[in-house]
Amino acid sequence: MTFPSFPKPCAVKEMYGRCVKPHCRDSHEESKSYKIQKYLMDAKKTVDIAAQAITSHQIADVLEKLAKGGVRVRIIRDYDNLSLLKGTEKVSALQKFGVQFKVNGKLDPEDPKTMFVAGIFHHKFVIVDSKVLIHGSGNFTLKAVLQNYECAVATNLPDVVGKIQKHYNNCWESFDNAILK
């Protein structure tokens, strides 16, 4: 998948699920963003996300539905970008539904409000049920879908998915829970 799509998707439809603009000239076809959401919606047991930023309302809505439906959702985010574009609001909202968050760092044992950050967490991938990997250059943001030039690849090759799942699990075990800035 490549982004932005051509013809350009309707930003209103991408944000709100439908377009109310009369005479809108942008595409109202199924977007590539929606294809990623469909992969997520197919989850039966687990969704593991690694992302520097997540600000997409559509992705957050899907993750909320999955968590409410009993799917274990884990997200590792970049600590320095946690507050990017009100990202902490998404974290707070999703935590209420059982979504687990960690960031790339460890809490200071002497001052639990201080995080020792371990580099930039620059990953951008999602693993669905340890069987499907979607990996690409874009974050889970509207800008990545509508404006940036990005690509994403989905695979179900067990060797590839397994190696990335192992890496994710190692990161999950070595990082601490998210603390909101």
Sequence and secondary structure as in RCSB ss.txt:
>XXXX:A:sequence
MTFPSFPKPCAVKEMYGRCVKPHCRDSHEESKSYKIQKYLMDAKKTVDIAAQAITSHQIADVLEKLAKGGVRVRI
IRDYDNLSLLKGTEKVSALQKFGVQFKVNGKLDPEDPKTMFVAGIFHHKFVIVDSKVLIHGSGNFTLKAVLQNYE
CAVATNLPDVVGKIQKHYNNCWESFDNAILK
>XXXX:A:secstr
 EES SS B HHHHHHSS   TT  SB S  HHHHHHHHHHT SSEEEEEES B  HHHHHHHHHHHHTT EEEE
EE GGGTTGGGHHHHHHHHHTTT EEEESEEEETTEEEEEEE S    EEEEETTTEEEEES  BSHHHHHTS E
EEEEE  HHHHHHHHHHHHHHHHHSEE    
